Amino acid sequence: MIHSQAFKVIDDLYTAYAEGDLDAFYKDLSSDLVWVECEGFPTPGVFRSKEEIVDNVFSVLARDWIRWDYQLEQLIDAGERIVAVGTYRGTHSTTAKSFSSRAAHVWHVVDGKITRFEQFADTHLIQKAMTDQ
């Protein structure tokens, strides 16, 4: 099967994530990036640069969670838009509670650069792991 250039960019991004290669993970971000973390997620908001993503998303997750990962199960090629389907898993550092939450990521890639990321997740399961109740 022949995939779009956008598919290759996002496939490479998830490979870099799985291998812990942060330089490769961030290399295709556009200068006009819009990165949307959904409400109810531990790091909600809209971010517009690698620095904002590092400071407000990945650094916070590393600080507050003993373990945090996203296991990619499928990439769907829709031309400039790529949909990733997978599962977040983590263990909260304060409560020691673990969770598993289905999630989808929608990527928009233009001319080989990621211009938009939007996340959809079952945040209720994540929130339960963050509380002592």
N, C-alpha and C positions, 0 to 999 in steps of 0.2 A: 504494500500500500504506500502510495506517495502522500506525504504530509506537507502542509504549508510551512513556510518559513517561520511563521508564528508558533506553530506546533514545536518545531525544533528549539526555538528560543526557550519556551516554557518547559519542555522536556529536559533541556540542559540545566535549567534553573532547579528543577526538582532533583536532578542527579547531584548537582552541587550541594544542595541542602542535605541530602542523604549522606554525602561524603564529608560534610562539615567544611566545605570550601567556600568561605564567605566572599572572597574576591570574585569567584565565578558566579556566586548567587546574585550579587549586586551589579554585575558588569553591564547588563542590558537595560538598566533603568533609564527612562527618558528624563530629560531635564524639565519636562512639563508633566511629570508624574502626578497622578491622583491615586492614593492608596487608602481604601476604605475598610476599616475594621468595624464589624457590626456592633450595634448597641447590645449590651448584656455580656459581651466578650470582656475578658480581663483588661483589654487595651483598646477600648472603643475610640473612634474618631476618624478624622480625615488627615492624612499626612502627605507631604508634597516633596519629599527628598529622601535620599538614603539616610542622611543624618537624623531626620525626624523619625524614620522607621526604626533605626537602631536605638535611638533614645527612648521612644515612646511605645515601642512594641517589643522588640527582641530583648532589650536590656531589662525591661519590666518582667517579661516572662522568665528570663534567666534568674532574676532576683527572687521572684515569688513562688517559683515552682521547682521542686526537686528534680522532676523529670517533665519534659514537655516535648511532644513531637507530633508531626503530621505524617500519617502513612498514606501515601498516594496509592490509589487503586486503579484509577482510570483517567486518561486524558481524552477529551472529546474535541476534535478538530472542527472548528466552524470558521475557517478562514482567518480573519484578523482577530477573532475571538476564540479563546481556548477555555474549556471548562475542565477543571480538575475535580474529581470526586474522591473522597477519602475519609479518614478518621483522625481526629485529634485524640491524643491520650496524654494524661499527665497526672502528677501527684503534687498536691499543694504543700508548700513548705511549712505553713503554720498548722493546718488541720491534719496533715498526713493522709487526707482522703484522695483517692484516685478517681478518675473518670474516663469514659470513652464516649466521644461525641461525633456523630456524622457531620460532615461539612463539605461544602462546595466552594471552590474559588473560581471566579470569572476574571479572565485576563484579557486585555486588549493590547495587541501588539501592532505597531505601525512602523514600517520600514526597519524591522529588526529591533525596535526599541519598545519596551513595556511602557505604555502610557497610562494604563489603569489596571488596578487590582480591586476587586470587591469580594468580600467574604460573606458566606452564609453558613451559620452553624447553629446547632442545638445548644444554645447558651444556658438553658435551664440546667442541664447536666453539669456544665462547667461551674455555674454558680453554686450548685449543691456541694461541690467539692471544696469551694472556697469558704463555706460557712460551717459553724460548729453544730448546727441544728441537725 
